[in-house]
Amino acid sequence: MEEPWKDFDFDDDNDSPGSSGPAAPPPPLESAAVAAYVMVDDADALDCSVCCLPLKPPIFQCDVGHVVCSPCRDKLRGSGKCHLCGTATGDYRRCHAMERLVESIRFPYPYAVHGCTAMPAYCHKQSHRQSCPHAPCRCPGKDCGFIGSSAMLLDHFAGAHGWPCTTRTRAGKTCRCSIRLSDGFNFLLTELSGDGEGGDHSAAIPSNKYLFLLNVARQQEVGRAISVLLVGRKPASKALKCVLTYSRRHHDDSEHQKFLGSHLLQSEINVGCWDLSTGLPSAKDCFQFIVPDFVLGGDKENDIQVKISISVVDLE
């Protein structure tokens, strides 16, 4: 069995005013320093009148000027007329002016109070909302109503509840470390960063912080069951893979401590995301890494030391 930590060292966890000349041409929209804002009351004008979702390129219009998004244009094409004015269209035409407009309008994001500095275009607000790592999450503690970003949660977990929290920073897209797990909630904050792969060092991969919950539960007559969840959200274009490994060497009780054998347990987990707004998922909905009592031996009443390898995988 290939060891994901091979050839890597593990940490030992002990826990000016303008000129009077001719006006310069305006900068391209994507590099403009000043962005336009819209009030919520005006935002409907930037939504498709059919599906009511934000308009994004390509955008189409009838001869009168009523606009629709591309998917809705395809649905209406068979009717041969505009859904609003009834004008015969034959086919909708591209509306390049509206495309430039929706790509240039930016808006302050509601998660700014939690540390989000992004200013996404209006047409991308929904995708950003679904993947923003600063979206607030709830504390999983019983009767605890604390809500905050991942960074705020980590401080809250350690300060208010005393749950074990570990932070690891690694260059590249993989974090490998050794961590001691107690019964109940354990948290691992990883920050992964590094240069682009494939020799393109001009495209730097930004640092990304991921907060993981490792929940250790004792199962009677079985052993320890460990589940892994990402607290918060991840970009839709990425997946998170986690490999958990437990190993133990066994010796007899004689004076010479004769080596009897060893156990090596390993599982690969496709890590799911959870904002904890509805509590923790049930055990049956989580892939669990099982460490049997007979493998733990005399350590079955103590914390257990596991090796963990977490990788970010690009899906696109």
C-alpha positions, 0 to 999 in steps of 0.5 A: 500500500502506497504511503501518502506521507512517504518522503515527508517529515511530519510535525511532532504535535504536542499540541494628483489633479488631472492635466489640462491636456486631452482627456485620456481614454477610459481604462478597460472595464476589467481594470477600472479602479472605480466601480459602479453601485446599484441600489437593491431597488434597481437590481431587478433591471439586471435580472432576466425577465424570464428566470429572474436570475442575474443576467450574464453574457451572452445576453440577447434582446428582441427588436424592441430591446427586451433582454433575456439570458442565453438559456431562456433565449433557447427556450423561447426561440421556438415561439418566434416572438418576444415573451413581453411585447409579442413582437416577432423576433425570428431570433434574438440578437446579442445585446453587447451594451447590456453585457458590458454593463452587467460585467462593470457593475460591482457591489459590496458583498454582505460577507464583508463584515466577516473579512470578505474583500471581494467585489464581484460583478453583479452577474457573478454574485450568486456563484460568489455567494455559494463559494465565498470562504468568509460566509458565516458558519454556526458553532456546532456546540450544543445550545451555542448560538455563535456565528462567525467566519472560519477564522472567528470560529477557530478562536471561539472553539478554543476559547469558549469550548476548549476544543483541540485546535491545530493550525498548519501552513504548507507550500503547495496544494497538499498538507501532511502532518501528524495530529493527536485526536481526542474524543469529540470535536477536533479542528484543523486549520490548514493554509495551502499556498504555492506557485502554479504547476506545470512550470508557470510560476507567473500564475501564483496560487493564492493562499487558501485557508480551510477549517476541518472538523475531525469528529471522534466518536467511540462505538461500543464493541467496535472502536473509534470512528473518525469523520472529516468535514470542511466547515464552510464552503469551498470553490465549486471548481475544487475538491478536497481529498483527505487520507487518514492513516493509523499505524501501530507496532505490537510487542509482547510483555516480556523483558525483551519486548519481542516484536509481534507484528504491526497494523496499518489502517488507511482510508481516503475520504472525499471531504464534504462541506457543511456550514453547521447551520442545521447542526452536524450531519448524521453519522450515516451520511459521513464516511468514517475512518474506523480504528478498532479497539483490538488495534489500539490495544492498551491505548484504547482509553487514550487519545490517538495519533493519526497521520493526515494528508489533505489535498486540493484537487482542481476539477477544471 
